[in-house]
Amino acid sequence: MVSANREMVVYCFDTLVAHYNSEQAPPPAFDEGQQKWEAPCIQNYILDTMDDTVQQILYDYGCPLFVTWKKVLNGGEPRLRGCIGTLEARGLINGFRDYALTSALRDRRFPPIQAKELPYLECTVSILTDYETELNYLDWEVGKHGIIIEFTDPDYNTRRNATYLPEVAAHEGWTKMEAIDSLMRKAGYNGTINESIRKRIRLTRYQSTLFTMNYSDYVAYINTTRVASLSVGAKPGNH
């Protein structure tokens, strides 16, 4: 089973630090292809219909994934600084490299993370698994499932979609109905939300594995596992 792990978070930190220093990140310490037949993001009934070559191509293409950055000040509650990922399969190495930077620097909800914020950051990587499609909008469990909704905006005849990761609804203290209504707004729908439009939602639920590490633990990990580890972080003058 491909699960989120410490080395994936370390690679995201490595990638962000290397960006600030205008350097190449060191190669990751995880192998995206080592568990090819157990990847939970590839449904077994699909694999059973494919020959070995097609299965290998599909696995090499990867899994859906997300990278989340939060900032912690003075021991307070972590505050979101960026969260972007993909619902389409991506190779893990390229995916975490790309979304570590996209989430940190190009989440339009927040200003780009600056190098001086590194000591206050924590990073969470998520690998999405076990997709189940064409469900009723209430056919999921808070704290267990992430959800993707798709629906047609009746005001503009436009298809809209959005997702919440499995931890979001529980963290916000939402009921399933509240999460659905919030997700419709996130998708860009500004009209009236009622039972009629909720029933038109096509819902996909999924699960995820995740791993979280803060910057202090990242530095400690680097200092105990790498020879060239005397100066971890952005170099003076980099932003």
N, C-alpha and C positions, 0 to 999 in steps of 0.2 A: 504494500500500500504506500503510495506517495503521500507523505505527510509534511506539513510545514515544520521546519526545525531551526535550531539556533544558527547553523551555518548559512541559511538563507537570509536571516536578518543581518548577520555579520556582513554578508555580501552587499546588502542594501546600504548599510553604513559605509562600507568601503567605497561603494560607488559614489555616494554623496560627498565624502571626504575628498576623494580623488577629483571630483568636479571642482571643488573649491580650490584645490591645489594645481589644477590644470595638468593632472597626471592620469595615467592609466590605473584603474583599479586592479589589485592582484586577482588572480584567477580564483573562482569560488572553490570552497572545500566540499561541495556536494556534486553528485553525478546525476544529471537529470535523466539518464537512461538506465539506471541500474535496476529499476523495478518494473520493467516494461509490461509484464503481464498482469500486474496487480494495480495499475493506475485506476483509482476509483472514479475518475472523471470520465472514463470510457465505459459505457454500459455494457455488461457482459453479453446481452442478447444481440448487440450490434457486433461485437467482436466475433461471436460464433458464426456470423454469416460471411466473414472475410477471410481471404487467404493470408498466409504469413507475411507476404510482402506488404499488403495493404495495412495489416495490423501494425507493422513496424513503422510505416510512414505516419499512421495516425498517432501512434504513441510519441514518436519523435516530435510531432507538432506540438505536443504539450498539454497543459491544463489551463483552465481559467484561473486567474490569480488577481490579488489586490495587494497594494502596499499602503499602509496607513502610518502617517506621522502625527504624533501628539507632542505637546510641550508641557512640561511640568515645572512650575515655579513655586519655591518655598514650601515644598511638600504638599501642594494643593492638588486638586482634581486635575488629571490630564486633560488638556484642551486640544481639540482637533486643529491641526495645521495643514493637513492635506490627506486626501484619500482618493486614489484613482486606481483603477485596474481594468480588466477586460473580462467580459463574459464569454469570449471566444478563446479557444485553446491557444496557448503560446508556449514555446519552449521555455523551460524554467529559467535557464541562465539569461537568455536575452530578455525574457519577460521581466524578471526581477531587476535587471540592469535598467531597462527602459522605464519601468513604472516607479522605481525608486526616485528617479529624477523628475519624472512627470508629476508624481504626487507631491514632491517637495517644492517644485518650482513653478508648476503650471496648473495648479488647482485654482480656478477662477474665483473661488469663494474667499481666497486668502492671498495676502501678499506672499511673494516667494520667500522661502526660508533662507535666512542669512547664515553665514559661517559662524557668527558669534552666538547663534542659537544652539549650536551642536551640543554643548554640555547639558542642555535642558531637554533634549529630545528623547522620545522612546519610539520604537518602530515595531509595527506588527505586520507580519506577512500572513496572507490567507490563501489557501488552495481550495478551490470550490469543487465539490464532489456530489455524486448521487442526485443527479437532476431527474425530476419528475414533472411532466408537462401536462397541459390541458386540464388544470384543476379548478375547482370552485375557489372564489377569492378568500374564503375562510378555511380552506383545507390545508392548514399548516399549523405549526406549533411555535409559540413565542419562545425564544431561547434555544431552539433546536434548528429551525429552518431559516435560511435566507429566502427572499422572495423576489421574483421578477414579475412585474405586471406589464401587460400590453393591452391597449384599448384605443378606440377611435374617439377623438375629441369631437363631439357633435357640433360644436360651434364653428369649427374650422375644417371638419372632415379630414383630420390629420391623425396619423398613427402616432401614439405616444407610448413610451416605455421607460421604466426606471427600476432600480434594484436597491434593496437594503440587505446588508450582510447579516448573518444570523444573530450577531450580538447587539444589533442596533435597537430593535424593539424592546428587548429586555433592559438595556441600559437606560432608555428613555422612559421606561415604566408604562409603555403603551399597551392597550388591548390590541387584538388583531384588527378590529375595525379602525381604531385610531391610526395604526400603522399603515393600513391600506389608504386611508384618506390623506395622510401625510405624504405617502409615496406618490399619490396622484398629483399632488401639488409639486412635488419634486420633479415629476415628469413634465411639468409645464402647463398643467390643466388649471385654468382659473375660473371655470364655470361652477355651477351648482353641483354639489356632490350629494347624491341620493341613492336609494336602493336600486333604482332602475339602471343607473350608469355603473354601479358596482357590479351588478350581475352580468354586465357585458365584458368584464375583465377576463382576460386569459392569464392565468397564474401558473408560473413555474416555481417549484420550490427546490431548494438544494441545501446541502450541508457543507460544512467546511472544517478544515483543520487550520489552526493558527498558532503562531509563536510570537511572543513579545519580548523585547529586550530594550533596556534603557542604555543611554550612552556610557554611563559609568561601567556597566557590566560589559559592554562592547570593548572599552579600553582595557579592562582587566583581562578579558579573553585574549585580545591581541598581545598583551604583554606576557602572557603565559604560553602562547603558541607560536610566536614568530620571533625570529632573531632580530630583524630590523624594526624594533617597536619602541624605540626611545622617545619618538615624537609622534604621537598619534593625534590626528585632528588637523584642522586647517592651519596652514602656515601663517605667521604674522603678516598682516597686510592684505590677506585674501578675504573676499566677501562673498 
